[in-house]
């Protein structure tokens, strides 16, 4: 079971909302909207995706990493490395 399983429906709702934002961006470009307006919406969609990513990361650390650490062994070290790599990807983006 994944850390986000309890909030799966909320995540899906948020992702569908973001999908709608992206479709709105496509329409804006098709309709030759003002550049700054498009950029403003790109920024909003980016922030929304970042918020989802941070929440997923929090769920992962609180569930998957915490469980692995309590169990111990090589899996614990692997989960910590995995979380660190995910954080590094988020920081780079």
URNORTA-V453788 format. One record per backbone hydrogen bond with DSSP energy under -0.5 kcal/mol. NH is the residue of the N-H (numbers start at 1). CO is the residue of the C=O. If there is no record, write none. Layout:
nh = (NH/NH)
co = (CO/CO)
//
This chain:
nh = (5/7/8/11/12/13/14/15/16/17/18/19/20/21/22/23/24/25/26/27/28/29/30/31/32/33/37/38/39/40/41/42/43/44/45/46/47/48/49/50/51/52/53/54/55/56/57/58/59/60/61/62/63/64/65/66/67/68/69/70/71/72/76/77/78/79/80/81/82/83/84/85/86/87/88/89/90/91/92/93)
co = (2/4/5/7/8/9/10/11/12/13/14/15/16/17/18/19/20/21/22/23/24/25/26/27/29/28/34/34/35/36/37/38/39/40/41/42/43/44/45/46/47/48/49/50/51/52/53/54/55/56/57/58/59/60/60/61/63/64/65/66/67/68/73/73/74/75/76/77/78/79/80/81/82/83/84/85/86/87/88/89)
//
